[in-house]
Amino acid sequence: MKQDEEDRNRSKGYVVAAGCASLPVFYLLSIGPAAWLHDRSNRPVQAILELIYAPLTWLYEHDTAGTWFHLVLDQWVEWWTS
């Protein structure tokens, strides 16, 4: 009985760890839908989106053009906004 409870607790820990580890990936991928929403929203919503995605915007602006990050992000946002 005690072993089953320990296994369940360990399983919950793996789920929480996997969820936390996937958050940066979801954040990065969500810039495409956010760009789409930004193009179709009023100014208050745009300001909120700009604040949420300020770290990615900063990274994009300070990254060297032509790197994989620049190219992939360009393509991803272009796909969502066109």
C-alpha positions as CSV (number, residue, x, y, z in Angstrom):
1,M,0.0,0.0,0.0
2,K,2.8,2.4,0.9
3,Q,4.6,1.6,-2.3
4,D,1.6,2.4,-4.4
5,E,1.2,5.8,-2.7
6,E,4.9,6.6,-3.4
7,D,4.5,5.6,-7.0
8,R,1.5,7.9,-7.4
9,N,3.4,10.8,-5.8
10,R,6.4,10.2,-8.1
11,S,4.1,10.1,-11.1
12,K,2.6,13.4,-10.1
13,G,6.1,14.8,-9.8
14,Y,6.9,13.8,-13.4
15,V,3.7,15.3,-14.7
16,V,4.5,18.6,-12.9
17,A,8.1,18.6,-14.1
18,A,7.0,17.9,-17.7
19,G,4.4,20.6,-17.6
20,C,7.0,23.2,-16.3
21,A,9.5,22.1,-18.9
22,S,7.0,22.5,-21.7
23,L,6.0,26.1,-20.8
24,P,8.9,27.8,-22.6
25,V,8.1,25.8,-25.7
26,F,4.4,26.8,-25.6
27,Y,5.4,30.5,-25.0
28,L,7.7,30.5,-28.0
29,L,5.1,28.8,-30.2
30,S,2.3,31.1,-29.0
31,I,4.0,34.2,-30.7
32,G,2.4,33.2,-34.0
33,P,-1.2,33.3,-32.7
34,A,-0.4,36.4,-30.7
35,A,0.9,38.2,-33.8
36,W,-2.3,37.2,-35.6
37,L,-4.4,38.6,-32.7
38,H,-2.2,41.7,-32.5
39,D,-3.0,42.5,-36.1
40,R,-6.7,42.3,-35.5
41,S,-7.1,43.9,-32.1
42,N,-7.6,47.3,-30.6
43,R,-4.8,49.3,-28.9
44,P,-5.3,48.0,-25.3
45,V,-5.0,44.4,-26.4
46,Q,-2.0,45.2,-28.5
47,A,-0.3,46.8,-25.6
48,I,-0.9,43.7,-23.4
49,L,0.5,41.4,-26.1
50,E,3.5,43.7,-26.6
51,L,4.2,43.5,-22.9
52,I,3.8,39.7,-22.7
53,Y,6.1,39.1,-25.7
54,A,8.6,41.8,-24.9
55,P,11.3,39.3,-24.0
56,L,11.0,37.5,-27.4
57,T,10.9,40.9,-29.2
58,W,14.1,42.0,-27.4
59,L,15.8,38.7,-28.3
60,Y,14.7,39.0,-31.9
61,E,15.9,42.6,-32.2
62,H,19.3,41.8,-30.7
63,D,19.8,38.6,-32.5
64,T,21.9,38.6,-35.7
65,A,19.8,38.5,-38.8
66,G,20.1,35.1,-40.6
67,T,20.5,32.9,-37.5
68,W,18.1,30.0,-37.2
69,F,16.2,31.7,-34.5
70,H,15.6,34.7,-36.7
71,L,14.6,32.6,-39.7
72,V,12.3,30.3,-37.8
73,L,10.6,33.1,-36.0
74,D,10.1,35.1,-39.2
75,Q,8.5,32.1,-40.9
76,W,6.3,31.2,-38.0
77,V,4.9,34.7,-37.6
78,E,4.6,35.2,-41.3
79,W,2.6,31.9,-41.6
80,W,0.2,33.1,-38.8
81,T,-0.3,36.7,-40.1
82,S,-0.6,36.1,-43.8
